[in-house]
Amino acid sequence: MNIEPCALSYDAIREYTERVGLKHEIYDDEGHADIDGLVKKLGGQVTRGERHELVVYQQGEFIISVHDFQSDRRSRFDKAHALGHYFLHYLYVGHESHRMFDRTSRGDAETQANVFAATLMLPESQFRDAFETTGDDYWALSRVFEVSPASAKTRAQILGLAD
């Protein structure tokens, strides 16, 4: 299935995502995002199974399925990625009917959902503060934000904190 990307630049997606996180008050003092809390607050559910997908029935009613055999950190990212599709490719573009998004898609919409997920899980202000404290210790950063060290490194590079 090919998903139509939204008309936002990556910078605009990052700004939009930061507003989503702040509006829904998902961050603790260190910047750790409560992804499951956001899903619940939005009217969604999370299930585990053989596939990773998002099924939206209507606004405020959706199910995110994550794979049974993946780490908690990977599941967190996949949930945030699915929320990216929900916000960018369902709500933002004004869909109102049933839609399905799965990980078999490729292209700009998938990249947009990845940008949303990374920004939601690694908010810029808190990430910069944590990076200042830990330096380029990506393992320490990964523990603060509950992401992989590779995700922490990529976020540092995007923010110009590392090469």
C-alpha positions in Angstrom: 0.0 0.0 0.0 1.4 3.4 -0.9 0.7 6.2 1.6 0.5 9.7 0.3 3.0 12.0 2.2 1.7 15.2 3.8 2.8 18.5 2.5 5.0 19.4 5.5 8.8 19.8 5.3 10.9 17.8 7.8 11.5 20.9 9.8 7.7 21.6 9.9 7.1 18.0 11.0 9.6 18.4 13.8 7.9 21.7 15.0 4.4 20.1 14.7 5.5 17.0 16.6 7.0 19.1 19.4 3.6 21.0 19.7 1.8 17.6 19.8 4.0 16.4 22.7 3.7 19.6 24.7 -0.1 19.9 24.1 -0.7 16.4 25.3 1.8 16.8 28.2 3.6 13.5 27.6 7.1 14.5 28.8 8.5 14.0 32.3 11.2 16.4 33.6 14.0 14.7 31.7 12.1 14.6 28.4 11.0 11.0 28.5 7.9 10.6 26.4 4.9 8.6 27.7 4.0 7.0 24.3 1.5 4.5 25.7 -0.2 7.3 27.7 -0.5 9.4 24.5 -2.0 6.5 22.6 -4.6 6.0 25.4 -5.3 9.7 25.7 -6.0 9.8 21.9 -8.5 6.9 22.1 -6.2 4.3 20.7 -5.2 0.8 21.8 -2.0 -1.2 21.4 -1.9 -4.9 20.6 0.9 -7.4 20.0 0.9 -9.8 17.1 2.7 -10.9 14.0 2.5 -7.5 12.1 3.3 -3.9 12.7 0.4 -1.8 11.6 -2.0 1.0 12.4 -5.7 0.7 11.8 -7.7 3.9 12.1 -11.5 3.5 12.3 -12.2 7.1 12.8 -10.7 10.0 14.7 -10.2 8.9 18.3 -10.5 5.2 17.5 -7.5 3.3 16.3 -5.4 0.2 17.0 -1.6 0.0 16.8 -0.2 -3.5 16.5 3.4 -4.1 17.3 5.4 -7.3 16.7 5.4 -9.9 19.5 9.1 -10.5 19.4 10.8 -7.1 19.6 12.4 -5.2 22.4 10.4 -2.6 24.4 12.5 0.1 22.9 11.7 -1.0 19.4 8.0 -1.3 20.3 8.1 2.3 21.7 9.6 3.5 18.4 7.0 1.6 16.3 4.2 3.0 18.4 5.6 6.5 17.9 6.0 5.8 14.2 2.3 4.7 14.0 1.3 7.9 15.8 3.3 9.8 13.1 1.0 8.2 10.5 -2.1 9.0 12.6 -1.1 12.7 13.0 0.5 13.3 9.6 -1.3 11.1 7.2 -4.7 10.8 8.9 -5.5 13.9 11.0 -3.4 16.5 9.3 -4.7 15.7 5.8 -8.3 15.5 7.0 -9.2 11.9 6.6 -12.3 10.8 8.4 -12.9 7.2 7.3 -11.2 3.9 7.9 -7.5 3.7 6.9 -4.8 1.2 7.4 -1.0 1.9 7.5 1.6 -0.9 7.7 5.3 -1.3 7.5 5.3 -2.7 3.9 5.1 0.9 2.6 8.2 2.8 1.5 8.9 6.4 0.5 8.4 9.8 1.8 5.4 9.0 4.1 7.5 6.4 5.9 10.3 8.9 6.4 7.9 11.5 7.6 6.5 9.0 10.2 10.1 8.3 11.3 10.9 12.0 11.7 7.7 12.4 13.8 8.6 9.3 16.0 12.2 10.5 16.6 11.1 14.0 17.4 8.3 12.8 19.7 10.7 10.5 21.6 13.7 12.8 21.6 12.3 16.4 22.1 14.9 19.0 21.1 15.2 21.1 24.3 15.4 18.1 26.7 17.7 16.2 24.3 20.1 19.2 24.1 20.1 19.4 28.0 20.8 15.7 28.3 23.5 15.8 25.6 25.2 18.7 27.5 25.2 16.5 30.6 26.3 13.2 29.0 28.3 14.4 26.0 28.4 11.9 23.3 27.7 8.9 25.6 24.9 7.6 23.4 24.2 4.7 25.8 23.5 7.1 28.6 21.2 9.2 26.3 19.5 6.0 25.2 18.6 5.2 28.8 17.2 8.7 29.5 14.9 8.6 26.4 14.4 4.8 26.2 15.6 4.6 22.6 18.5 2.8 21.0 22.0 4.4 21.1 21.9 4.6 17.3 18.7 6.7 17.6 20.3 9.0 20.1 23.4 9.4 17.9 21.2 10.2 14.8 19.2 12.8 16.8 22.5 14.4 18.0 23.7 14.6 14.3 20.4 16.1 13.1 20.6 18.8 15.8 24.2 19.5 14.9 25.6 18.3 18.2 27.7 15.6 16.7 29.4 14.6 13.3 
